[in-house]
Amino acid sequence: VLYAQEDIWTACVDLLADLRYARGFPDRPPGPHAAPRTDLIGPLLDALTDTQRASRWLTIGLARLADARTHARRVLGLDPELLALGACPSVVEPYPAVWDQSGIMPIAMWDDGLCRRYNVAASKPAASPRWRPVDVWARSHLVVDVAAGTRSPDGDITCPTCRRRWAGEAGRRELAGLMMAA
């Protein structure tokens, strides 16, 4: 539980520092151990330009925070154990795959329509201190709570990346058709 708390704390502090820097504020708020002001994340995100919203640092910061939240919920037993299924068949809009050296402008886009998630855990050790950071993307996989059953909304098949849901038995039939066509 303490590791999960530390992951959330670190992700919040780093994301807030990056957001404050992007808005022209000093690097860190006063006080070396000041609690992260999570209430500032929303307003600072709203104040970003479109270019800043597509930046590498924001993608990484939000992915780290989402991973930390997911890990904490699993540790605390708030989320059920999910069964991973096949790759997500959703067709998604193009999104940044590689950024320029500043990390602000995308120089390559994923435009094949495949649903991918930014793999924070694999990107960090792949980066070398002497070289540019390495971004690792992984195909997003569908998940389902098998114990919930098909009649409960908790039993819907979902994609954690694009948030698409396939509800009940009709959703499972639609999904089977999509996966057979792929």
N, CA, C and O of each residue as an XYZ file, in Angstrom:
728
protein
N       0.831     -1.188      0.000
C       0.000      0.000      0.000
C       0.879      1.256      0.000
O       0.580      2.238     -0.681
N       1.968      1.206      0.777
C       2.848      2.377      0.825
C       3.530      2.634     -0.518
O       3.720      3.786     -0.907
N       3.896      1.569     -1.222
C       4.480      1.749     -2.555
C       3.463      2.361     -3.515
O       3.810      3.221     -4.325
N       2.216      1.920     -3.425
C       1.167      2.471     -4.271
C       0.955      3.952     -3.958
O       0.776      4.761     -4.868
N       0.974      4.303     -2.682
C       0.832      5.701     -2.275
C       2.006      6.526     -2.794
O       1.819      7.641     -3.281
N       3.207      5.981     -2.690
C       4.389      6.697     -3.179
C       4.327      6.907     -4.692
O       4.712      7.966     -5.188
N       3.844      5.903     -5.426
C       3.712      6.038     -6.875
C       2.757      7.164     -7.240
O       3.044      7.957     -8.137
N       1.624      7.240     -6.551
C       0.654      8.310     -6.822
C       1.247      9.664     -6.459
O       1.124     10.620     -7.224
N       1.883      9.750     -5.308
C       2.498     11.000     -4.851
C       3.527     11.488     -5.870
O       3.500     12.650     -6.278
N       4.425     10.608     -6.277
C       5.486     10.978     -7.214
C       4.900     11.396     -8.561
O       5.328     12.398     -9.134
N       3.924     10.640     -9.072
C       3.304     10.985    -10.351
C       2.622     12.344    -10.278
O       2.723     13.135    -11.216
N       1.921     12.630     -9.165
C       1.258     13.934     -8.994
C       2.271     15.074     -8.927
O       2.107     16.091     -9.600
N       3.305     14.909     -8.125
C       4.309     15.966     -7.963
C       4.991     16.256     -9.301
O       5.167     17.419     -9.665
N       5.375     15.205    -10.034
C       6.050     15.405    -11.320
C       5.120     16.040    -12.351
O       5.537     16.933    -13.088
N       3.856     15.586    -12.411
C       2.906     16.158    -13.356
C       2.635     17.620    -13.040
O       2.588     18.449    -13.949
N       2.457     17.950    -11.762
C       2.225     19.342    -11.384
C       3.427     20.213    -11.720
O       3.258     21.342    -12.181
N       4.635     19.710    -11.498
C       5.836     20.478    -11.832
C       5.889     20.747    -13.334
O       6.209     21.857    -13.761
N       5.577     19.732    -14.130
C       5.584     19.913    -15.585
C       4.504     20.891    -16.030
O       4.747     21.729    -16.899
N       3.306     20.791    -15.440
C       2.222     21.711    -15.786
C       2.567     23.142    -15.391
O       2.322     24.075    -16.155
N       3.131     23.316    -14.207
C       3.518     24.660    -13.757
C       4.600     25.240    -14.664
O       4.562     26.421    -15.007
N       5.558     24.411    -15.047
C       6.635     24.868    -15.934
C       6.066     25.290    -17.294
O       6.468     26.314    -17.846
N       5.134     24.503    -17.828
C       4.521     24.816    -19.116
C       3.752     26.127    -19.067
O       3.653     26.821    -20.079
N       3.216     26.471    -17.926
C       2.460     27.716    -17.774
C       3.342     28.894    -17.363
O       2.845     30.008    -17.201
N       4.656     28.659    -17.193
C       5.571     29.753    -16.889
C       5.784     30.016    -15.410
O       6.399     31.024    -15.058
N       5.304     29.155    -14.536
C       5.522     29.306    -13.104
C       6.897     28.772    -12.738
O       7.529     28.091    -13.545
N       7.373     29.073    -11.526
C       8.643     28.479    -11.089
C       8.558     26.953    -11.102
O       7.467     26.385    -11.062
N       9.714     26.300    -11.159
C       9.762     24.843    -11.266
C       8.985     24.135    -10.166
O       8.220     23.214    -10.452
N       9.160     24.535     -8.947
C       8.493     23.859     -7.823
C       7.811     24.901     -6.943
O       8.302     26.022     -6.808
N       6.681     24.531     -6.346
C       6.062     25.441     -5.391
C       6.932     25.539     -4.137
O       7.762     24.662     -3.899
N       6.758     26.587     -3.334
C       7.590     26.738     -2.135
C       7.420     25.563     -1.183
O       6.352     24.957     -1.102
N       8.487     25.256     -0.470
C       8.461     24.173      0.512
C       8.930     22.879     -0.094
O       8.346     22.412     -1.071
N       9.987     22.275      0.465
C      10.547     21.071     -0.147
C       9.628     19.857     -0.074
O       9.701     18.990     -0.945
N       8.780     19.769      0.922
C       7.926     18.599      1.072
C       6.454     18.982      1.084
O       5.633     18.334      1.734
N       6.133     20.049      0.352
C       4.736     20.484      0.316
C       3.884     19.413     -0.373
O       4.301     18.804     -1.358
N       2.694     19.201      0.162
C       1.781     18.211     -0.424
C       1.394     18.663     -1.821
O       1.193     19.855     -2.053
N       1.286     17.720     -2.759
C       0.903     18.123     -4.114
C      -0.514     18.676     -4.124
O      -1.425     18.098     -3.531
N      -0.682     19.779     -4.792
C      -1.995     20.419     -4.899
C      -2.748     19.792     -6.058
O      -2.772     20.342     -7.159
N      -3.356     18.654     -5.815
C      -4.049     17.945     -6.887
C      -5.229     18.745     -7.429
O      -5.675     18.505     -8.551
N      -5.737     19.692     -6.645
C      -6.839     20.519     -7.122
C      -6.404     21.454     -8.247
O      -7.254     22.019     -8.936
N      -5.088     21.629     -8.449
C      -4.591     22.503     -9.507
C      -4.418     21.791    -10.841
O      -4.244     22.447    -11.868
N      -4.463     20.455    -10.844
C      -4.218     19.713    -12.088
C      -5.261     20.081    -13.145
O      -4.897     20.379    -14.283
N      -6.535     20.067    -12.796
C      -7.602     20.385    -13.754
C      -7.461     21.767    -14.371
O      -7.435     21.881    -15.597
N      -7.367     22.841    -13.550
C      -7.223     24.178    -14.136
C      -5.950     24.336    -14.970
O      -5.966     25.007    -16.001
N      -4.854     23.725    -14.534
C      -3.620     23.827    -15.315
C      -3.743     23.071    -16.638
O      -3.227     23.530    -17.657
N      -4.416     21.928    -16.638
C      -4.648     21.197    -17.890
C      -5.528     22.007    -18.832
O      -5.275     22.051    -20.036
N      -6.570     22.654    -18.285
C      -7.472     23.454    -19.116
C      -6.758     24.636    -19.756
O      -7.151     25.084    -20.834
N      -5.714     25.147    -19.108
C      -5.009     26.325    -19.603
C      -3.963     25.998    -20.669
O      -3.363     26.912    -21.235
N      -3.732     24.723    -20.955
C      -2.720     24.345    -21.941
C      -3.188     24.635    -23.363
O      -4.381     24.594    -23.662
N      -2.235     24.926    -24.221
C      -2.537     25.094    -25.644
C      -2.668     23.713    -26.291
O      -2.319     22.701    -25.683
N      -3.171     23.678    -27.521
C      -3.302     22.403    -28.231
C      -1.941     21.748    -28.444
O      -1.824     20.526    -28.357
N      -0.926     22.538    -28.720
C       0.427     21.998    -28.902
C       0.922     21.363    -27.616
O       1.499     20.276    -27.644
N       0.706     22.025    -26.494
C       1.139     21.479    -25.207
C       0.367     20.208    -24.857
O       0.922     19.300    -24.237
N      -0.910     20.134    -25.248
C      -1.715     18.934    -24.954
C      -1.194     17.699    -25.689
O      -1.381     16.577    -25.218
N      -0.543     17.894    -26.835
C      -0.018     16.770    -27.615
C       1.440     16.467    -27.267
O       2.075     15.649    -27.932
N       1.971     17.114    -26.241
C       3.390     16.965    -25.920
C       3.703     15.635    -25.231
O       2.844     15.019    -24.601
N       4.939     15.226    -25.372
C       5.407     13.966    -24.800
C       5.295     13.978    -23.280
O       4.840     13.005    -22.679
N       5.712     15.087    -22.656
C       5.745     15.136    -21.198
C       4.345     14.987    -20.611
O       4.188     14.387    -19.547
N       3.316     15.527    -21.289
C       1.957     15.403    -20.769
C       1.443     13.973    -20.954
O       0.795     13.426    -20.061
N       1.731     13.369    -22.106
C       1.332     11.981    -22.339
C       1.934     11.068    -21.282
O       1.243     10.220    -20.717
N       3.223     11.244    -21.019
C       3.909     10.418    -20.028
C       3.378     10.694    -18.626
O       3.128      9.757    -17.867
N       3.204     11.958    -18.272
C       2.723     12.312    -16.938
C       1.343     11.745    -16.643
O       1.110     11.200    -15.565
N       0.430     11.872    -17.596
C      -0.919     11.342    -17.392
C      -0.927      9.816    -17.377
O      -1.692      9.207    -16.630
N      -0.076      9.191    -18.204
C       0.006      7.725    -18.201
C       0.568      7.224    -16.874
O       0.085      6.226    -16.340
N       1.581      7.901    -16.336
C       2.138      7.505    -15.034
C       1.091      7.619    -13.940
O       0.984      6.739    -13.086
N       0.320      8.695    -13.960
C      -0.711      8.899    -12.946
C      -1.812      7.831    -13.076
O      -2.281      7.307    -12.066
N      -2.221      7.510    -14.300
C      -3.241      6.476    -14.505
C      -2.729      5.108    -14.056
O      -3.469      4.348    -13.432
N      -1.465      4.785    -14.369
C      -0.891      3.510    -13.924
C      -0.825      3.434    -12.403
O      -1.129      2.394    -11.819
N      -0.429      4.531    -11.760
C      -0.344      4.558    -10.299
C      -1.731      4.384     -9.675
O      -1.877      3.682     -8.675
N      -2.731      5.011    -10.254
C      -4.108      4.885     -9.748
C      -4.596      3.443     -9.883
O      -5.169      2.884     -8.948
N      -4.365      2.846    -11.051
C      -4.786      1.459    -11.280
C      -4.104      0.522    -10.289
O      -4.745     -0.359     -9.716
N      -2.800      0.716    -10.090
C      -2.052     -0.123     -9.157
C      -2.602      0.028     -7.731
O      -2.779     -0.963     -7.023
N      -2.866      1.254     -7.321
C      -3.375      1.495     -5.965
C      -4.749      0.853     -5.774
O      -5.007      0.253     -4.730
N      -5.622      0.969     -6.755
C      -6.953      0.372     -6.629
C      -6.869     -1.147     -6.533
O      -7.647     -1.762     -5.802
N      -5.938     -1.758     -7.258
C      -5.774     -3.219     -7.172
C      -5.236     -3.617     -5.809
O      -5.699     -4.593     -5.221
N      -4.256     -2.865     -5.299
C      -3.666     -3.167     -3.995
C      -4.716     -3.060     -2.895
O      -4.733     -3.874     -1.971
N      -5.580     -2.074     -2.986
C      -6.603     -1.861     -1.962
C      -7.820     -2.773     -2.142
O      -8.724     -2.768     -1.307
N      -7.846     -3.547     -3.215
C      -8.964     -4.459     -3.445
C     -10.224     -3.764     -3.909
O     -11.317     -4.308     -3.756
N     -10.099     -2.568     -4.476
C     -11.266     -1.819     -4.930
C     -11.715     -2.232     -6.326
O     -12.875     -2.040     -6.691
N     -10.808     -2.792     -7.096
C     -11.137     -3.242     -8.445
C     -11.061     -4.756     -8.494
O     -10.207     -5.356     -7.841
N     -11.931     -5.371     -9.248
C     -11.886     -6.829     -9.357
C     -10.675     -7.272    -10.188
O     -10.066     -6.482    -10.909
N     -10.355     -8.544    -10.064
C      -9.314     -9.117    -10.915
C      -9.899     -9.244    -12.317
O     -10.936     -9.879    -12.509
N      -9.238     -8.646    -13.281
C      -9.745     -8.640    -14.640
C      -8.994     -9.643    -15.506
O      -7.786     -9.834    -15.361
N      -9.726    -10.270    -16.397
C      -9.141    -11.203    -17.350
C      -8.807    -10.428    -18.619
O      -9.672     -9.770    -19.197
N      -7.539    -10.508    -19.055
C      -7.123     -9.841    -20.294
C      -7.526    -10.701    -21.479
O      -7.275    -11.905    -21.509
N      -8.161    -10.056    -22.462
C      -8.583    -10.745    -23.675
C      -7.642    -10.343    -24.814
O      -6.493     -9.982    -24.559
N      -8.095    -10.396    -26.029
C      -7.276    -10.037    -27.188
C      -7.102     -8.542    -27.339
O      -7.600     -7.751    -26.538
N      -6.383     -8.177    -28.385
C      -6.116     -6.764    -28.680
C      -7.421     -6.038    -29.003
O      -8.348     -6.620    -29.565
N      -7.475     -4.769    -28.641
C      -8.667     -3.951    -28.867
C      -8.874     -3.743    -30.371
O      -7.948     -3.336    -31.072
N     -10.096     -4.022    -30.873
C     -10.350     -3.836    -32.303
C     -10.831     -2.432    -32.661
O     -11.155     -2.179    -33.821
N     -10.886     -1.511    -31.694
C     -11.379     -0.163    -31.965
C     -10.482      0.550    -32.971
O      -9.264      0.366    -32.979
N     -11.093      1.352    -33.801
C     -10.346      2.203    -34.727
C     -10.282      3.581    -34.083
O     -11.312      4.189    -33.794
N      -9.061      4.070    -33.860
C      -8.888      5.338    -33.156
C      -8.268      6.379    -34.081
O      -7.626      6.046    -35.078
N      -8.472      7.641    -33.729
C      -7.913      8.757    -34.479
C      -6.387      8.756    -34.337
O      -5.862      8.237    -33.351
N      -5.674      9.328    -35.307
C      -4.208      9.397    -35.185
C      -3.785     10.118    -33.906
O      -4.423     11.082    -33.481
N      -2.698      9.635    -33.300
C      -2.168     10.246    -32.081
C      -0.643     10.183    -32.132
O      -0.088      9.362    -32.863
N       0.052     11.045    -31.359
C       1.517     11.130    -31.464
C       2.211      9.819    -31.093
O       1.843      9.152    -30.126
N       3.225      9.471    -31.887
C       4.032      8.273    -31.630
C       5.455      8.650    -31.256
O       6.069      8.001    -30.408
N       5.983      9.697    -31.884
C       7.356     10.153    -31.631
C       7.326     11.672    -31.583
O       6.656     12.325    -32.384
N       8.074     12.225    -30.618
C       8.145     13.674    -30.484
C       9.518     14.177    -30.893
O      10.473     13.405    -30.979
N       9.611     15.493    -31.148
C      10.908     16.087    -31.448
C      11.758     16.131    -30.184
O      11.308     15.719    -29.114
N      12.984     16.628    -30.306
C      13.909     16.612    -29.173
C      13.394     17.419    -27.988
O      13.697     17.091    -26.841
N      12.619     18.471    -28.249
C      12.075     19.268    -27.146
C      10.945     18.537    -26.425
O      10.610     18.877    -25.290
N      10.359     17.534    -27.080
C       9.260     16.791    -26.473
C       7.929     17.497    -26.599
O       6.967     17.121    -25.928
N       7.850     18.516    -27.446
C       6.616     19.282    -27.562
C       5.881     18.993    -28.864
O       4.662     18.816    -28.856
N       6.595     18.942    -29.972
C       5.953     18.744    -31.271
C       6.041     17.281    -31.704
O       7.128     16.704    -31.710
N       4.913     16.679    -32.064
C       4.982     15.312    -32.591
C       5.597     15.321    -33.992
O       5.256     16.163    -34.823
N       6.502     14.379    -34.244
C       7.108     14.288    -35.573
C       6.658     13.023    -36.297
O       6.921     12.869    -37.490
N       5.992     12.131    -35.600
C       5.403     10.942    -36.230
C       4.123     10.598    -35.481
O       4.023     10.766    -34.265
N       3.157     10.118    -36.235
C       1.856      9.810    -35.658
C       1.525      8.340    -35.912
O       1.922      7.764    -36.925
N       0.788      7.747    -34.967
C       0.191      6.441    -35.210
C      -1.073      6.732    -35.995
O      -2.032      7.266    -35.438
N      -1.097      6.397    -37.259
C      -2.282      6.674    -38.076
C      -2.885      5.401    -38.653
O      -3.681      5.457    -39.591
N      -2.506      4.249    -38.092
C      -3.042      2.989    -38.582
C      -4.362      2.620    -37.914
O      -4.957      1.594    -38.244
N      -4.826      3.451    -36.976
C      -6.106      3.213    -36.319
C      -6.064      2.216    -35.180
O      -7.089      1.975    -34.542
N      -4.891      1.619    -34.899
C      -4.796      0.634    -33.832
C      -4.770      1.315    -32.467
O      -4.143      2.359    -32.289
N      -5.452      0.713    -31.523
C      -5.529      1.238    -30.164
C      -4.287      0.781    -29.391
O      -4.079     -0.414    -29.182
N      -3.461      1.754    -28.969
C      -2.241      1.454    -28.220
C      -2.246      2.264    -26.936
O      -2.897      3.303    -26.828
N      -1.488      1.745    -25.954
C      -1.300      2.499    -24.717
C       0.185      2.775    -24.547
O       1.033      2.004    -24.995
N       0.479      3.876    -23.899
C       1.873      4.219    -23.606
C       2.323      3.345    -22.448
O       1.705      3.359    -21.384
N       3.390      2.586    -22.643
C       3.860      1.654    -21.627
C       4.928      2.342    -20.774
O       6.107      2.356    -21.126
N       4.495      2.911    -19.649
C       5.401      3.646    -18.770
C       6.461      2.723    -18.195
O       7.639      3.077    -18.153
N       6.052      1.547    -17.755
C       6.981      0.616    -17.111
C       8.092      0.182    -18.056
O       9.228      0.016    -17.612
N       7.809     -0.009    -19.339
C       8.836     -0.434    -20.288
C       9.649      0.741    -20.823
O      10.812      0.561    -21.185
N       9.070      1.931    -20.880
C       9.780      3.092    -21.430
C      10.899      3.562    -20.516
O      11.962      3.962    -20.992
N      10.675      3.517    -19.222
C      11.663      4.040    -18.279
C      12.987      3.271    -18.333
O      14.034      3.903    -18.471
N      12.989      1.922    -18.231
C      14.278      1.225    -18.289
C      14.888      1.189    -19.693
O      16.091      0.963    -19.831
N      14.081      1.409    -20.737
C      14.610      1.374    -22.098
C      15.422      2.627    -22.417
O      16.261      2.605    -23.318
N      15.185      3.707    -21.696
C      15.898      4.960    -21.945
C      17.316      4.876    -21.392
O      17.556      4.276    -20.344
N      18.239      5.481    -22.108
C      19.632      5.522    -21.689
C      19.961      6.941    -21.253
O      19.492      7.896    -21.872
N      20.764      7.102    -20.193
C      21.080      8.467    -19.753
C      21.830      9.276    -20.810
O      21.744     10.503    -20.828
N      22.566      8.593    -21.692
C      23.337      9.325    -22.706
C      22.539      9.594    -23.971
O      22.921     10.449    -24.771
N      21.434      8.880    -24.165
C      20.660      9.003    -25.389
C      19.304      9.595    -25.094
O      18.944      9.820    -23.939
N      18.568      9.839    -26.134
C      17.206     10.363    -25.983
C      16.320      9.339    -25.284
O      16.619      8.145    -25.301
N      15.256      9.788    -24.685
C      14.312      8.848    -24.055
C      13.719      7.897    -25.094
O      13.622      8.230    -26.275
N      13.336      6.738    -24.646
C      12.724      5.736    -25.513
C      11.255      5.612    -25.128
O      10.918      5.442    -23.956
N      10.402      5.699    -26.116
C       8.968      5.558    -25.880
C       8.529      4.190    -26.364
O       8.738      3.833    -27.523
N       7.920      3.428    -25.470
C       7.450      2.094    -25.808
C       5.924      2.099    -25.788
O       5.305      2.464    -24.789
N       5.338      1.695    -26.892
C       3.895      1.606    -27.012
C       3.511      0.140    -27.100
O       4.243     -0.657    -27.687
N       2.392     -0.219    -26.534
C       1.912     -1.606    -26.583
C       0.459     -1.599    -27.033
O      -0.292     -0.680    -26.707
N       0.066     -2.615    -27.775
C      -1.337     -2.733    -28.165
C      -2.181     -2.827    -26.902
O      -1.829     -3.527    -25.952
N      -3.269     -2.131    -26.909
C      -4.184     -2.176    -25.776
C      -5.002     -3.459    -25.856
O      -5.465     -3.844    -26.929
N      -5.174     -4.115    -24.713
C      -5.932     -5.356    -24.658
C      -7.223     -5.156    -23.877
O      -7.264     -4.427    -22.886
N      -8.256     -5.806    -24.337
C      -9.560     -5.744    -23.686
C      -9.510     -6.505    -22.365
O      -8.751     -7.462    -22.215
N     -10.331     -6.066    -21.410
C     -10.414     -6.731    -20.113
C     -11.874     -6.945    -19.745
O     -12.764     -6.226    -20.199
N     -12.098     -7.971    -18.894
C     -13.450     -8.274    -18.435
C     -13.367     -8.878    -17.036
O     -12.426     -9.600    -16.707
N     -14.370     -8.569    -16.225
C     -14.523     -9.191    -14.916
C     -15.411    -10.409    -15.119
O     -16.632    -10.280    -15.209
N     -14.807    -11.585    -15.191
C     -15.533    -12.819    -15.487
C     -16.561    -13.123    -14.409
O     -17.635    -13.642    -14.713
N     -16.255    -12.813    -13.161
C     -17.147    -13.129    -12.056
C     -18.437    -12.310    -12.095
O     -19.430    -12.717    -11.490
N     -18.453    -11.171    -12.787
C     -19.624    -10.296    -12.793
C     -20.759    -10.826    -13.666
O     -21.921    -10.520    -13.396
N     -20.468    -11.597    -14.687
C     -21.511    -12.105    -15.570
C     -21.902    -11.108    -16.641
O     -21.509     -9.943    -16.595
N     -22.680    -11.574    -17.604
C     -23.013    -10.723    -18.754
C     -24.176     -9.782    -18.497
O     -24.370     -8.832    -19.256
N     -24.951    -10.014    -17.455
C     -26.115     -9.163    -17.207
C     -25.803     -7.939    -16.353
O     -26.643     -7.052    -16.207
N     -24.625     -7.889    -15.803
C     -24.230     -6.769    -14.956
C     -23.331     -5.816    -15.745
O     -22.516     -6.272    -16.547
N     -23.461     -4.503    -15.535
C     -22.546     -3.563    -16.196
C     -21.088     -3.814    -15.807
O     -20.177     -3.470    -16.560
N     -20.865     -4.408    -14.639
C     -19.494     -4.731    -14.231
C     -18.897     -5.827    -15.100
O     -17.677     -5.984    -15.139
N     -19.737     -6.589    -15.800
C     -19.275     -7.664    -16.658
C     -19.046     -7.242    -18.100
O     -18.766     -8.084    -18.953
N     -19.164     -5.936    -18.385
C     -18.916     -5.443    -19.737
C     -17.449     -5.628    -20.106
O     -16.561     -5.506    -19.262
N     -17.217     -5.920    -21.358
C     -15.850     -5.984    -21.870
C     -15.436     -4.548    -22.196
O     -16.157     -3.834    -22.894
N     -14.293     -4.133    -21.697
C     -13.861     -2.756    -21.889
C     -12.415     -2.695    -22.382
O     -11.628     -3.623    -22.200
N     -12.102     -1.566    -23.011
C     -10.722     -1.260    -23.368
C     -10.271     -0.153    -22.426
O     -10.853      0.931    -22.448
N      -9.253     -0.387    -21.596
C      -8.831      0.644    -20.655
C      -8.193      1.859    -21.319
O      -8.064      2.903    -20.680
N      -7.791      1.750    -22.583
C      -7.142      2.868    -23.258
C      -8.154      3.790    -23.925
O      -8.195      4.985    -23.633
N      -8.975      3.235    -24.825
C      -9.927      4.082    -25.557
C     -11.284      4.174    -24.853
O     -12.148      4.941    -25.276
N     -11.477      3.395    -23.779
C     -12.681      3.414    -22.939
C     -13.926      2.868    -23.632
O     -15.033      3.068    -23.133
N     -13.779      2.190    -24.757
C     -14.940      1.609    -25.429
C     -15.443      0.418    -24.617
O     -14.655     -0.308    -24.010
N     -16.778      0.222    -24.613
C     -17.411     -0.860    -23.844
C     -18.289     -1.694    -24.772
O     -18.928     -1.179    -25.690
N     -18.299     -2.986    -24.504
C     -19.217     -3.906    -25.167
C     -20.058     -4.525    -24.065
O     -19.562     -5.312    -23.259
N     -21.357     -4.157    -24.035
C     -22.237     -4.544    -22.926
C     -23.027     -5.804    -23.241
O     -23.524     -5.993    -24.351
N     -23.125     -6.649    -22.241
C     -23.991     -7.826    -22.294
C     -23.648     -8.795    -23.408
O     -22.564     -8.762    -23.991
N     -24.612     -9.656    -23.679
C     -24.415    -10.691    -24.694
C     -24.394    -10.099    -26.099
O     -23.662    -10.580    -26.964
N     -25.193     -9.059    -26.332
C     -25.194     -8.417    -27.650
C     -23.827     -7.769    -27.924
O     -23.312     -7.833    -29.040
N     -23.266     -7.161    -26.915
C     -21.940     -6.565    -27.059
C     -20.869     -7.605    -27.347
O     -19.949     -7.370    -28.131
N     -21.002     -8.757    -26.702
C     -20.035     -9.839    -26.945
C     -20.144    -10.365    -28.386
O     -19.136    -10.693    -29.012
N     -21.387    -10.440    -28.903
C     -21.563    -10.878    -30.294
C     -20.965     -9.852    -31.255
O     -20.295    -10.221    -32.220
N     -21.205     -8.559    -30.993
C     -20.635     -7.499    -31.832
C     -19.114     -7.556    -31.798
O     -18.465     -7.455    -32.840
N     -18.542     -7.715    -30.613
C     -17.103     -7.791    -30.464
C     -16.527     -9.008    -31.190
O     -15.482     -8.911    -31.833
N     -17.206    -10.148    -31.090
C     -16.744    -11.353    -31.793
C     -16.710    -11.109    -33.296
O     -15.778    -11.550    -33.970
N     -17.701    -10.422    -33.826
C     -17.724    -10.081    -35.251
C     -16.582     -9.166    -35.634
O     -15.955     -9.351    -36.677
N     -16.304     -8.166    -34.787
C     -15.178     -7.266    -35.052
C     -13.852     -7.988    -35.042
O     -12.988     -7.731    -35.880
N     -13.690     -8.899    -34.085
C     -12.422     -9.613    -33.966
C     -12.248    -10.624    -35.102
O     -11.122    -10.870    -35.535
N     -13.331    -11.205    -35.584
C     -13.243    -12.153    -36.709
C     -12.880    -11.409    -37.992
O     -12.160    -11.936    -38.840
N     -13.389    -10.165    -38.130
C     -13.128     -9.376    -39.337
C     -11.695     -8.869    -39.378
O     -11.162     -8.598    -40.454
N     -11.062     -8.737    -38.200
C      -9.702     -8.173    -38.147
C      -8.645     -9.148    -38.589
O      -7.461     -8.813    -38.597
